[in-house]
Amino acid sequence: DADVTQTPRNRITKTGKRIMLECSQTKGHDRMYWYRQDPGLGLRLIYYSFDVKDINKGEISDGYSVSRQAQAKFSLSLESAIPNQTALYFCATSDFRYTSGQETQYFGPGTRLLVL
Amino acid sequence: EDQVTQSPEALRLQEGESSSLNCSYTVSGLRGLFWYRQDPGKGPEFLFTLYSAGEEKEKERLKATLTKKESFLHITAPKPEDSATYLCAVRIYWQGGSEKLVFGKGTKLTVNP
């Protein structure tokens, strides 16, 4: 089974609709992230969470919100979807090591979202 | 402004034809450089982390190196299954004492049999 899973894998929605993308992990990591990927652009950080009570905005958080329901679950919501939120969305976890300050991020399979 | 630039954007090789991908960066306070492989419709797959100039890491036909300004991903005798987009990312200090990854746009590698 995959360590980081995302649901749904594909989603088509209409402008103005509220949708939620879900992420679950079995890696036991505290830190979780949401990114979006657009053609011709690098991955960009939307939100990140260092633990259940610590949630922070990333570079492009406008129009998005998140919920960290448990250590293993981190959901991304689009409150009122718009066409320019059409993108590939990735969840990631990291194995941050306090002793060294080093970490590696591991990505889920992605959710392809189309907003009409 | 922190920037990561990957070149070339696309590279076509014949099977067995070795080459290198480049990742140059202008950031303040590098906290690690990462290489990922991404297949179409899938999430990035972690390959390597490099932390200091002169460091090298190897895995099968791939070898990553790091200098103070750039990193190279060398591919020796590539096979068609090496075809993918290779992403470079640098970890930098960011807001509130946290850190973040800054990604390049990737190099799309195609290896023809």
Chai-1 contact restraints between the chains, C-beta under 6 A:
chainA,res_idxA,chainB,res_idxB,connection_type,confidence,min_distance_angstrom,max_distance_angstrom,comment,restraint_id
A,G42,B,F103,contact,1.0,0.0,6.0,A-B,restraint_1
A,G42,B,G104,contact,1.0,0.0,6.0,A-B,restraint_2
A,G42,B,K105,contact,1.0,0.0,6.0,A-B,restraint_3
A,L43,B,F103,contact,1.0,0.0,6.0,A-B,restraint_4
A,L45,B,K100,contact,1.0,0.0,6.0,A-B,restraint_5
A,F90,B,G43,contact,1.0,0.0,6.0,A-B,restraint_6
A,T104,B,F46,contact,1.0,0.0,6.0,A-B,restraint_7
A,T104,B,T49,contact,1.0,0.0,6.0,A-B,restraint_8
A,F107,B,G43,contact,1.0,0.0,6.0,A-B,restraint_9
A,F107,B,P44,contact,1.0,0.0,6.0,A-B,restraint_10
A,G108,B,G43,contact,1.0,0.0,6.0,A-B,restraint_11
A,P109,B,K42,contact,1.0,0.0,6.0,A-B,restraint_12
A,P109,B,G43,contact,1.0,0.0,6.0,A-B,restraint_13
A,G110,B,G43,contact,1.0,0.0,6.0,A-B,restraint_14
